[in-house]
């Protein structure tokens, strides 16, 4: 079987300005901006534990670990092949002493094997295309990465709430037209919201939304507050990456939400 058709064929690609190497499948879902943006919006400190739900080959969790020395990360991925690549990527980047990969369904908190209330941070890039409303890719890997049912977001946010310590922070990325779905999924367990849209070009509608939230009762005054941040514009009028986007995607600069 030729390499182009081999489902196990991989490439090794540099991201984050060359500071991170990732082995990933040659076909199917490929690492893009979303994972790096998610890492940039997730804060952390040395000694803390961050859990990356739906980690794929580990891009977001490893990018976060590359930015924050001493941060411990658990990568949770349901696909065994991708989880194996995530573990290999931790070794490839010499982070395997503090980054571990676990095969588990991100929607099943107890299957992950971590204690309730053990995580300081949870980050996630859930599949956000509804198979009822949008066409699915014929490629099974791409379909698993991009398509989720109507209860998936709610299940993942409940897992996050179960894993997080009180006042622990959840960060996620979602399609921009689904912000209402995100806010609804967070309503029971989270408050202290921060929202940052991602625009393809200045003046265009956002394509993604980055959201942060603190675990706790939203009815409490300190958690009911929502902060809307200026949008991040990815490309200028000529289609070239903006300086702000380059600073985040290549330079490793944090987004405002990472201050939580």
Helices and strands as residue ranges (DSSP letters): E 10-15, G 16-18, E 20-25, H 33-40, E 49-53, H 59-67, E 72-77, H 80-92, E 99-103, G 109-112, E 119-124, H 140-146, H 152-163, E 164-175, G 176-178, H 179-186, E 190-201, E 206-215, H 221-224, E 226-235, H 243-249, G 256-259
